[in-house]
């Protein structure tokens, strides 16, 4: 074995996989090249990754917290119970364009898909608990345009590269602020434009503050007033 590659390194190192990674590294030859990839690398994760690398060279294509230039961001302050209504209204403005909706939990994703189906939208989810075959069929339907709305959690959406996605909705704000950057990076790919819209309920104020701190900017407000 000559190369050891760890993709999405930040999440692999902080989601409980660290013990598995230690076991794998212990079996690898000392003489090898290790490559860690991630769109974000929080300070703690950088320190952990450094313990597995010798004299590493850091290649950084953008400053920390930098989002894609062609993503237009916006924020709605809205009550939790009104989120689904607003989402449906916004989806109605671009029925023929692909969108990814981020929910915090698997159960939340399932409920949202049912609500969207009831409203007449072809929606699909890719829960991480399903088999790889099930997930691949769901993603294939989304890529092919059979389904125009993909509801996903952070785990399910990591690494998705679907250039036709024009809209990203943060239905629930992420607990980890860096995940916001990963989420909105699902649009504006391959030189295309994209829009990222976030919903903020009263109990998500702390998450919003953390996200804006990472971004070093305030997300433009589209409706509502700060809680």
Secondary structure, DSSP 8 states (H G I E B T S, - for coil): --EEEESSHHHHHHSS-HHHHHHHHHHS-SS-EEEE--S---HHHHHHHHTT-SS-----SS-TT---TTEEEEEEE--GGGHHHHHHHHHHTTTTSEEEEE-SSHHHHHHHHHHHHHTT--EEE--TTS-HHHHHHHHHHHHTTS--EEEE-HHHHTT---TTEEEEEESS--SSTHHHHHHHTTSS-TT--EEEEEEE-GGGHHHHHHHHHHHTS---EEES---
